[in-house]
């Protein structure tokens, strides 16, 4: 399944709008006094026919406003969506509203330039269905609008998941939602306008599965007089520039969209739930480690006691003969005690291994359950920040950026916990392949550059000319560089952060130097230990679990290298990563 890209206006929006207005003002009303045949179908609140037979909806309000200005006579032709497409292609109607622009449709129909609405698709299900993510749709029957772009959009959304859902085309959304309500299908794909307005009537609920943001237009036959489409563009531009226009009154009437912004409660609940699960996992991991360490100490003490008893048995031959009878009894008792202790050791080892397996299973489950809602939060927030749902004021934009940044930070913390758990369990493997180190450096610098610019820091690079191809694990090398650069930028308030890469003695040296607060000498002993943060007076200002440098050290060892640090309190720090040029395990 392929999703055809939208056609976008790439010029400056303000300049293009002004030019279009002047161009349109100079054109005559070529369609004045003529009849315009318009196809309509049931897709409220965008376009529909009321119970009394009157056409209504956002597209209808906009079109009738333009028709009054241009002196058009509107003739509505009712039918299904598929019938409207066929009539438009055959030239039996002049306009079809509510159409997304794709390359395939652009070859058949003609579109104007200024979009009427921004939209996206969302999955709706019965409340007891248990469908929460794309993976839950595997093997399910999914209703969708016949001959819409939903099938291609859904195919692109599930690409790479090996997900097989049964798609059931329906003539209109009422039939699609009714099928889910009666249990004939398990879920329905709908645009955000119809779903928000009608889901409750069909006893359905929305999910966090959102995909394919798009823009909607009026479409005309391929061979048509474009004067009508030019008139639509002219009036749309004017309507959108006036907050009190018929366009915005129609939006408010049909969607109840207010200027004020109310934060979605499910986002707050998801963030709180994810944070609680993360804290629980960290607490459980620390508790398991303490229990295993205590069991190990007890076993070591018991082993020392047994060795002491064995030494006491090293007596002379006469003493052995004299004490033979007592020793035989004692030996039997000792053998019994050794057997009991051996059994206890086996049980303790089994318990420890079981606890470790349980921890790994829990972390694997937690990874999916935490990442799924977090990715939904990040995706939904990104859609709102693109203003596809309508314009945002500065305070709304600021709050949404805080949600996005907090979600990304929480996702990074989850990844750190999973990485350190895999490393300690010996389950993390590194690859050795040839890759371009300069490309990895540029990618890493591009990620951290916005953070350094936000703090007003100079981000410098000193890359030796001979730096090029490297045998190692590119993902892990980038992870270490990114972690070191993030730490330096985080704890540097003024000055610069410098990334230096060079070759020394058949080895690669990557160093990150900063002009930050530095590290006290007494803190070096715990610098690379997990769950430790250096108390430099800044730790309360920055979030984190203290896992970053611990993960860097373990990754450096797995890559066949080492990591070290030097620092002068109050002047800055230098972290140095040494890696073999041939990668781990290569000579």
N, C-alpha and C positions, 0 to 999 in steps of 0.2 A: 504494500500500500504506500502510495506517495502523496505527500502534501504539496500542492503547488504554491509557490511563494506569492505573497501579496504584491501588488504594484504600489510603490510609495512615492510621494513627492519629496525629492531630495534637496530642492532649493531651499533657501531661507524662507520660513513660513510667512513672516511679515511682508517681505518684499514681494513674494509670489501673490499673496492675498491682495496687495495694493494693485499689482499689475493686472490681476484677473478682474478686479472691480472696474478699472478703467477700460479694459477690453470689452467687458460685458456691457458697460454703460453706453459704449459706442455702437452696439449692435441693435438692429431693429427687432421688434417682437414678431418674429417670423411665424409663430403659431397663434397669434392673436385671433380670437373668434373661432378657432377650429376645435373640433372634438378630439379628446385624448382618451383612448381606450386603456384602462388600467386593470391588470389582473390582481385579484385579492384572494387570500386563503386564510385559514384559521391558524393564527400564530399570535394570539394576544399576549402582551399589550402592544406589540409592534404593528400588527395589521390583523384585522378580523372583521367578521360581520356579526352585529349584535342580534339578540333574539328577535328584535323588531325588524331585522333585515337591513339595518343601517350600517354602512362601512365605518370603522373607527380604528383608532390606534395612533401611535406616534408618526408613522410614515403617512397616514391619511391626513393628520392635522397639518403636517409640513406641506404635503402636496396641495391640499385645498387652499392653504394660505398663498402658495405660489400661483395656483390657478386663478385666484381672485385678482392678483396683481397683474397677471399676464392675459386675463380675459379668456382663459381656456374653458371649455365645456367638458367636464369629466364624465366618462361613461365607465362604470365598474363592471368587470366580468368576473364572476365568482367561480371557484373551482378548487381543486387540490393544488399543492405545490407542483407536482409533476405535470399536471395539466397546464398550469401557468407557464412552465418552462417550454412545453411543446408549442403553445399558442404564440409565445414571444418569438420562438425560432421561426415559426411559419409566417410571422408578420400579422397574425390575427389580432394582436393587441400592440399598443405602442409603448407601454411601460410595465415593468414587473418590479415591485418594491422588495426590500429586505434580501438583497442578493450579495453574497461575499464574492470578492474579486479573486479569480484564479486564472492561471494561464490557459487552462482548458476552456473556461467560460469566455475569456477575452477573445478567443478565436471564433466564438459563436455569436456573442452579443457585444453591444457597445455600452460603455460605462461613462458617467461623468467623473470629475476629479475630486471633489470635496466629499468625504464620507458623511453619511447621515448619523450613524451610531457606531460605537465600539462594542464588541461583544466577545464572549468566550463560551465554551461548552462545559457542562458540569454533569456528573452522574447523580441520579436520584434513585432511591430504593425504598422498599418497605422498612419500617423501623426495626423489625426483628430479623432482617436479612443477614446481619453480621458482615456486610460488605463495607470495608473501611478503606481499602487501598486497591490499586490496579491488580495486584496479585490475587485478590479475593474474587476477581471476575473470571478466573480460569474455569472453563467448562460451563459458564453461565450463559443464559439467553438474554440478549441486550436489545431493547427496542430503539429504533432511530427513525428519523424522517426520510421517507423514500426519495432517492435521487438528490440528497443534500451532500455537502462536503464532509458530513460527520463520519462516514465510513473511512475515508482517507485520513482524516484527522485522528481518529481512534487508532488506526493502524500505525501511524507514526508515533503516537503516545506510548504504545505497548511494544514498539520495536526493541528487540534485545531481551525481552522478558520471557520468551518462549511461552507466550500466553495464547490460549486458544479459546476465544469466546464466540458464541453463535449470534450473529447479527440478524435481527428481524426487522425488515423495512415496514413502515406504517404510512398510511396516506396523510395523516396529520398528527399533531402532538396530543390531541384529545384521545385518539385511538392508542397512541404509544403509552400514555400514562395510565389509561384504563387497563391495558394488558398487564402492567406491573401490579396495579391494584388488585386485579382478579387472580394473580398468580400465574398467568400465561407466560410471562417473562419475568426475569429476576431484577432487571435494572433498565433505566432509560437514559439516553443521552439527550439533553435539551439545552437550548440557549439560556443564558442567565436570566433574561427578562421573563420568559414563559415559566421557567422553573420557580423563580421567586414569587410569582403571582399565583400559580395554580397548584403547587406541590401539596399544600395543606388540604386543598379540596379533595385530592385523590388519596389522602392519608399517606403521603410519601414524605420522606425527609431527604435533605441534601447531604452530600458527602464532601470530604476534602479532596476529591478527585476532580481537578480543574485542568483544562488543556485547551490549546489552539486559540489564543486571542486573535481576533480578526476585526475588520471594518466592513460596514454594510452600506450598500448603495442602491439607487434605482438603476435598472438595466433596460436598454432599448434594443430593437432588432439590429443586426449587423449593418445592414444597408439602410440607414435612416438619416434624416435631417438632424444634424447635431445641434441646431439652434435651440431645440427644446432642452437638451442636456446642459447647454451653456447657460440657459436661463435658470435652471435648477441650481447650478454652481453659484451663480451671481447672488441669488437670494439666500442660499445656505450660508455664504460668507457673511452677509449682512446680519442674518439672524444670530449666528454664533458670536458676533462681536457685541451684541446687545444682551446683557444678562436679563433684561425684562421682556425679551421678545417672545413670540408665539412658540418658538422652538423650546426654550427653557420652561415655559409654562406647560407645554405638553409633556415634557419629561417629568416634571413635578406631579402632574395630574395622573400619569399612567404608571409611574414607578415609585411615587412618594419619596423621591430622593430629596433630601434636605441639604442646605449648605453646611449645617453643623455636621460633625463627624462623630459617630458612636463606634467605639472600639469593639470589634467582634469578640463576644465572650468566649467562643471556642478557641480563639488564639490564646487568650489569657489562660484558660484552663489547660491547654496543651503545654504551654511553657511551664506552668507550675507543676503539672504532672511529670513532665520530662525532668525538671530539676530535682524533684523528690526521688524519682527512680535513679538518677545519677548519684545522689547522695547516699541512697540505700546501697547501691552497688559498691561504692567506695568503702562504706562502713563494713559491708560483708567481706570484702576482700581483705581489709586490715584485720578483721576478727579471725578469719581463717588462717592468715599468716601467723598471728599470735598463738593460736591453738596448735598449729603444726610445730612452731618453734618450741612451745612448752613440752609437747610430746617428745621432741628430739632431745631436749635437755634431760628429761626423765630417763629416756632410754640410755643416754650416755652415762648418767650416774649409776644406773643399774649395771651397765657393762663394767664400769670401774670397780664396783663392789664384787662382781664375779671374778675379775682378774685378781683382786686382793685376796679372795678366798683361795684361788688356785696357788698363789705364791705361798700362802701359809701351809699348803700341803707338801711343800718341798722340804721334807725332813730327812734326817739321816736314816740309814738302813735299820739300825737298832731301834730307833724311835718308831720306825714304820712297823717293825716286827712286834714291838711292845704295844703299839697302838693299833695293830692291824684290825682287831675286832671293832674297835671304836671307829676306825677310819672306814671300814666297810659300811657300817651303818651311816656314817657321815657322807660317804660317797653316794650311797643310794639316795639320801636326802638331797644331796647337792645335785645329783642327776635329775631328780624330780623337780627341784627348783629351776634348773637350767631349762628343762622341758617346758615348765610353766612360763618362765620368762620368754623363751623362744616363741611360745604360742602368743603371749601378750604382744611381743614385738611384731609378729605377723598380723595380729588384729589391728594394732596401732597403724602399721604401714598400710593395711587395706583401708582403714578409715581415712588416713591422709590422702591416699590415691582417690578414694571415692569423693572426698571433699574437693579435691582439685578438679576431678571430672565434673562435679556438680557446678563448681565455679565457672568452668569453661562453657558448660551448657547454658548457665544463666547469662553469661556475658554475650554468648552468641544470640540468645533470644532477645536480650536487652538491646543489642545492636539494632536488630530489625525494628522492634517496637518503639525505640527512641528515634531512629533515623527517619522512619516513615512520616510521623506527624511533623518533625522538624523540617523535612524537605517540603512538605505541604505548606507549612508556615512561610518558609523562605520563598517558595514559588508564588503563593497568593499575595505576599507583601510586595514582591517584585512587580506583579501585575498592577497593583494599586499605585506603586511609585511611578510606573509608566503612564499613569493617569488614563488608563484604558477605561476605568469606571467613571471618569469625570474629573474635572479639575480639583486640585488640592490647594488649601492655603498653606502658608509656611509652617504653622504649628502642626498641621496634619502631616506634612512631609517630614518634619522633624521626628514626630512620634513613630511613624512607620519606619524611618531609618533606624531608630532605636530598637524596634522589634526585630528588624532584619539583622542588625549587628549583634544583638543578644542571642538570636537563634544561631547565627554562624559561630559565635563564641562557644555556645553550649555544644554544638556539633563537634567543634575542635576538641573540647574537653573529653567528650565521649570517645573520640578517636584516640586521644592520648591514653585513656584508661585501658582501652582494648589493646593498643600497641604494647604497653608495658606488661599486660597480662600474658599476651602471646609470647613476648620475649622471655619472661620468667618461666613459662611452661615449655620453652624450647620449641614452640610451634611456628615461629616466624622465620621464614627462609629468605635469603637474598639471592638475586640473580647476578650473573656476570655476563654482560653483553656490551658490545661496542656502541657508544653514543657520542654525540657532539656536546662536549662540556660547555662550550660557549652558548649554545642554545639553551641549556639548562640554567646557566647563569642569567641570561636575559629574561627567561621566564620568571625566575625567582625575584629578580630586581623589579620586574613589572608588577608583581603581587604586592611588595612592601612599599613601593614608591609612594602611593597615595597616603599611607600612614606617616611617612617621613615628611611629606609636603604639608600635611595637616598640622604637624608639630613644628614646622619651620626649620627642619634639620636638613643639612646638606648630605645627600647620599652619594658617596664617591665610589669609583671602581678603579682598581689597578690590576689589569689582566695582562699577564706576560704574553708576548707575541707568539710563543711556541705552544700556547694552550690550544688544544683542538680536540681530537678524539680520545676517549678514555674507556678502558674496560672496567666496568663496575655495574652496580644497580642504580640506574638513573633516578628512579623514584625515591630511593632512600638517600642518595646524595643530595637531591633537591630538598628532601624533608629536613636534613640536618642543617643545610645552608639557610633555609627559611626560618627554622627555629632560632638559630643564632642571630640572624638579622632582626627578627621580631623582638627578641630579648633586648638587644642593644638599643633599638628604637624606643622600646617601651620604657627603659630606665635611663634614657638620655633626654634632658630637658632643653639643652641648647648645644650648639656646636655641630658635630658631624658624626656620621657612621661610615666606615670605609671597609669595602670588601676587596681583599687582595688575594690573587690566585697566581701561583708560580710553581715551577718544578725545581726540586732540590734533591740531589743524590738519588736519582731514579725513583723519586716519590713525588706525589702531588701535595702541596701545602695550600690550604684554604684558611685564611685568617679574617676575622671580623673585629675591627677596632672601633671603639667609641670614646666619646669625651663625657661620659655620664658620671654617675656618682661613685662608681668603683666598688670594690669588694674588700671588706676588712680581712686581715690575715687570719683571724680566728674562725672565719666562716668558710675557709677553703676546704676544711676536712669534710664538710657536709655538702659541698657545692654540687656534686653529681649524684647525690642520693635521692631516691624517689620520695615524693610527698614532703620535701623539704624546701622552704623558701628562705632566702637570705634576708635577715632583718636589717635593712639599710635605711630605715626611715621612710622608704617608699612603698614597702610591701602592702600597706593598707590602701594605697591608691591604685593598685593594679590587681586584677583578678587572675586566678590560676591555681593549679593543683600542685605545683612543684614537680611536675613530671617531665617537663621539656628537656632539661639538661640530662636527666637520667636516661631518657630515651635516646638522646644524641650519643651518650657514651656507649650504650649497648649496641646501637647501630654501627658506630665507628668500629667496635670490636668485631661485629659480624662481617663488616666489609674488609677486615684484615688490617685495620688502621688503629689510630688512637686519637684522643682529643685531650687538650690541656688548656689551662687558662693562666694568665698573669694579670695583675691589677695593682693599681696604686690608689688608695682611698682618696676620694675627692677629685681624682684626675681622669679616671676612665679605666677600661678593661680591654684585653685582647684575648679572644678565644681562637685556638688554632686546631684545625683538623688535618691530620696526616693520613693519606691514603696511598696504597700501592698503585702504580700505573697500570698493572696488568689485572687488577681486580682480585678478589678473594679466591684463594686456591689455585692461582696461576703463577708460573715462574717466569 
